[in-house]
Amino acid sequence: MYELRYKPPAEKYLKKLIEKGLIASYRDALLKISEDPYGAGEAKTGDLEGIYCCDVYYSKTNYEIAYQILEEGG
């Protein structure tokens, strides 16, 4: 399982969420990313190479989580 680290704007956004269904959708997507970051989202190309995006659908709206995978040398 990978460790998730959030940028300050993402932490602020997630703390402000009040809809329980949307919170659960984000939680499920983040768990999926932490378990298999390469398979959870789609790799972007071109200028966004190195960025992955995972879709979160809730109440007929598509939200997108953008993330990077940083491998630490052991």
Secondary structure by P-SEA (a helix, b strand, c coil): cbbbbbcaaaaaaaaacccaaaaaaaaaaaaaaaacccccbbbbccccccbbbbbbbcccbbbbbbbbbbbbcc
